[in-house]
Every structure is written in C-alpha cells, then in structure tokens.
Amino acid sequence: MSKISIIILNYNSGDYLKKCIDSIKSNTLDKKDYEIIIIDNHSTDKSSKDINIPKIFFRKINDGFSKGNNYGVKKISPTSKYVFFLNPDTILEKNTLSKIIDTFEKDKKIDAIAPKIILKTTGNLQPEAHRGFPYPLRAFLHFSKIDSSGYFQTNLDLNKNHKVEAGVGAAIVLRKEMGEKIGWWDEDYFMYGEDIQLCWDIKKYHFDLYFIPSIKLTHFQGISSGIKQHTNSNANLETKKRSIMASTQAMRIFHKKNLSKNYPSILNSLVYKSIDILEKLRLAKLST
C-alpha cells in the first residue's frame, strides 16, 4: 500500500527516464510504500518503450505539462498520502523518499516540499528551485541583471528548512489532500509558469511550501525543451523555439491572471511590452 505516488511526465527524454527510475528503485524506502506513475506525453523517441512499470500510460496527444500531470493524478493509488511530481531528467539520492515521508509526518505545518535541486552542469542549487513570485519590480531587476536577490530569495538561509514562495516543477511534493483542495495544476499553461502558478495557489489557499535542503536530487535540466545550455538535449531547433515562446507566454498568463488587477493599466502595458522584448531577444540569441 503506497504512501507516496511519484508522477513522471515524459516527453522525448532519451535514456534519462530509465536512469531516473533506477535511482527511485535504489531508494531505501520499501517498495511497497511507493508507486511510480509514468505518463508519456506522446513522445516521438523510444524513451518510454522499454520501461517495465505497471502504471505507465501512453497519451495520443501532447497537450502540455499541466494536463499531463493532472492525467497522472487520476492514476494515484487511494492509499497514497503524498504526490511527488518529478522530471525524467533527475536522479534521486538513496534516502530521498524516506526523508520526504519523515518530513511530512513529523511536521504537520508543511503542506508541500521544494527539494534542494542540484544542477548537474554546475554542481550548484538550481536557482528556480528557491524563488519568489515574479512581481513587476522583482522581475525587472532580475531580467535586467541588476539584482536577482528578491527573485531568488537569496536573503534566506539555504542550509535550513524555511518557507519559500515558489519552487520548480522539476521536483515538487504535495500532500494529496492539499493538492485536491487547490485543484492541482492550472491547465491554462502549456509549458512553463505552471509551477509558479501551483505555488501561488498553495499560498492563495493558505497552505505552506517549505524548502527542505536535506532532501536533495540532481537535475540535468532542459533535456526535452532544449532551451537550456545543455549539450545532451534531444530537442531540435523548432522545439527550442516553441519552448521559448511557451516560457514568455507563461509570463503573460501569470501576470494577467494573478497580478494585473493590482497595478494600473500603464504598468501592465509596460510589463507585457517587456515580455515581448525578452521573447525577441531570446529568439534572436537562439538563431545566432
């Protein structure tokens, strides 16, 4: 009877998916206490073909990260109390799952966990795994490279457990009861931004997300999307362009849905114009 359900949404991840599953299976947690759910979002490679998992589901359409993960939620065992959303290009430490369950069971005020995600390319914390909400001033200071401290909440001690505004969709764990109350992933997002929205909804419904540095994993990052500087990405140029467009569209959606009502129209127009400029700069950089 599983205590934790691990949902992995796969899209063209090559052999990273198998490595991820192997790292889960090598965890110290008893196998009866967890289940792995693979949702293949209409991959065109063979990444899911040879995976021997009882709960593996092949979708006939890629309709985005949120819808794919929400599909996975429907397959959760009734006995599971926690849901771990995990990217296929991640590697868990051997005690990750047991630490997650222990953390939730020992501290009832923790409703969701943002693990410490280490980037394989740098050996450092993935900045997006510990960040603040993209209020206009924060976002401007970050994207203009003036000051990212508010955007990544660098004033907080990364060696201690603490509340954090947002984590990243590559690895985030929710109490199932809370996920049901907030409605899981917002399907207005296709790819990118849905994790910020999830964290926003956690706060909106008066739940708490905690950064737990002792719960660690490695992230290769950008394997499917290809927009990160990763030499092993399987994404072609067209996929990279779509990923860039999706990331900036997510910014527009998030601001309009959550922040625009708090600001005058002239500032909202400036925000959207800034996003347009950022999009053009990213596309131009991709073509050089």
N, C-alpha and C positions, 0 to 999 in steps of 0.2 A: 504494500500500500504506500504509494509515493507521498512524500511530504512536499517535494518541490518539483515543479514542471519546468523543464528547460526548453524554450522555444527558439529554434534556429531557423531564420528565414534565409533561404539560399537562392542566390542568383549568380550563376557563372563564377563560382569561387574556385574552380580547379580542384587541386588536391588539398586545399586549405580546410575544406569541410571535414575530410577524414581525419586530419591532424587535430582539429578541434574536438571531434567526437572521441578520439583516442585519449585526449587529455581529460575529458569528462570521465571516461571509463576507468582511468587510472586514479581517480579521486579516492580518498579514504572513506568517503561516505558509502554505507552499504547500498548495493544496487537496488534493493527493494524500496529504498527511501527516495529515489528519484526516477523520473522518466524523461526521455529525450523525445521531443516532437520536432520533426523536420518538415518544413513547408518549402517545397521547391516552387519558386515563382516563375515557372515556365522558362527554366534555363535552356540555353542552346548548346551548352557544353555537356560533358559527361559527369559532372561533379556529384550528382545525386544517384547515378545509375547503379553503382555497386555498393551502396550503403545498406547494410543489413540492420535496420532498425524497425521494430514493429509499427511504430507510429511515424510513417513517412508518407507524405501526401503530395501528389504532383498536380499543380494547378495548370489550367489550359490558357491562362492569361496572366500577364504581369501587370497587375493594377496597383502596384505601389507597396511601399513599406508598411504603412498603417493597415491597409486592408489585408495584406498577407499575414501580419502578426495577429490581427483580430480573428482571422480564419483559424490560426493556431490556437487561440484562446478557447475556441469552441471544442477543441480536442483534449482539453485538460482533464485529467483524472479527478473525479469528485473528491478524492481524499487529499489532494494537494492543497496546501495552505499558502504556498509561495510560488510566484511565477518569475522565472529568470529569462529575460529576453537577451539573446546572445548572438552576436555576429559570427559567421562561419570562419572569419579570419582572425580568430582569437585562440589563445592557449591558456587553459586554467592551471593554476598551481594545484598541487595534490590535495590540499586541505581547503580549497575554496568553498565547496558545497557545505561541508560541515560547519565552517565558520559562518556562512550565511544563516543557516538554521539556528545556530547557537546565538548569534547576534539578535535575531528576531525574537527568540524565545526568552532571552534574558532581559530585553529592553522593549517593553510594550509600546513605548512612545515612538519607536522607529517604525514608520509605515512603509518606507521604501529605502533602498540602498543604492548609492552610487559607488561602485568599487574603485579602487586605485588602478587605473589602466595605464600600463607602461607601453609606450610605442617601441616596437621592435627596431625601427630605424634610428632612434635617438637614445634609447635606454632611459628616457625621462617620462614623467607624467604627461599623458595626453591632455593638453590644456582644456579641451572641451568637456573633459570628464569632471571638471570642477569649475563651474562658471555661474555668472549672474545673468539675470534676464536682460535682453538687449533693449533697454530704454534708449531713447534717441541720443542723449549725450554720451552714455557709455559706448554705444555702437560707433558714434562719430569718432571718439577718442581712440577706440580700438582700430577701426579700419583705416584711419588716417595715420596710424602708427605713432600717435602722440603718447597714449597711456592705455595699457590694457589691464591695469590693476582692478578696476571695477568690473570689467567684462569677465575676467577670470578669477575674481575674488582672492587675489593674492595676499590680502591682509589677514587671511585666516591661516591657522597653523595646519599644514598639510600632514603633520605627523600625529594628529589627534582626531578622534571622532567629533564631528560637528555637523550642524545643519548646513545645507548648501542649497542655493536656489535651484540649480539645474545640473544634471549630468548629461550623459550622451547615450544615444540609442544602441551603441555597440555592445553595451553591457549595463543593464539596469534591472533591479529586482524589486518586485512589488508584493505586498501581502495581497492574496487573491481577493479577500473581502474588500479591500480598498479599491482595487482595480475595477471591481464590479460597480462600486459606487460612483467612480469618476467616469465610467464608460470606456475604459481602456484607451486605445489610440484614436486620435481625431483623423477621420478619413478625408478631410479637406486637403490634406497634404499627400503628395505622391511619394516624394523622397526628400529628406532634409526638413528640418523645422518641426517635425512631428515629435521629436524628443523634447525640445523646448516647450512645445505645447502640452505634452504629457506632464512635464514638471510644473508648468503654470497651473494646470488643472489640479495637480496634487495640492498646491498651495491654496488655490481658489476654494477647494473643498475642506480646507483647514486640516490637512494632513501634513506630515513632515518627512522630507527626504534628507537622509544623512549620508555624508561622505565617510566611508569606513576604510582607512588606509591599510588595515591589516588584511583586508580582502583584496587580493591582487591578481591580475591577469595580464597577459601580453596581447597587444593588438598590432597586426600588420598594417591595417588601415588602407582603404582605397582600392581593394582588390577588384571589386565589381564595378565601382563608379569610375575609377581611373583618374579622378581629378586631383588626387594627392600625388606628390612626387615619389612614386613607388615603382621600382624597376620591374617588379613581378606582376603588375596589374595585367588582367586579361582584357581590359576594356580597349575598344578601338576608338578612333578619333570622334566618330559620331556619338558614341556612348558618352565620351568625356564632355562633348558639347551639351548633350541633353542633361548631364549631371550638373553642369554649371548653371544652366537655365533653371533647373529644378531648385537649386540651392537659393538662387536670388528670388525666385517666385515664392519660395517658402518665407523669405523675409517679408515680402509684401503681405502675404496672407496673415502672418503672425501680427504684424503691426496693425493691419486693418481690423482683425478680429479682437485683439486684446488691448491695444494701446491708443488707437486713433481717437477714441471718444474723450481721452484725457488731454488732448492737445488741440490748439487752434488749427484751422484748415491750412494756413500758410506754412506751418511747421510740418504738417502731414504731407503737403505737396513737396516740401524740401526733402523729407525722408524718402519718398518714392523716387524723386529725381536722383538722389544719391545712390539708391539701389540700382537705378538704370545705368548710372556711370560705372558703378562697381561691376555690373554684369558685362558691360562693353570692355572694360579693362581686362577682366578675366578671360573673355573670349579672344581678345587680341593677344594676350600672353600665350594662350594655347596654340595659336597659329604661328607663333614665331619659332 
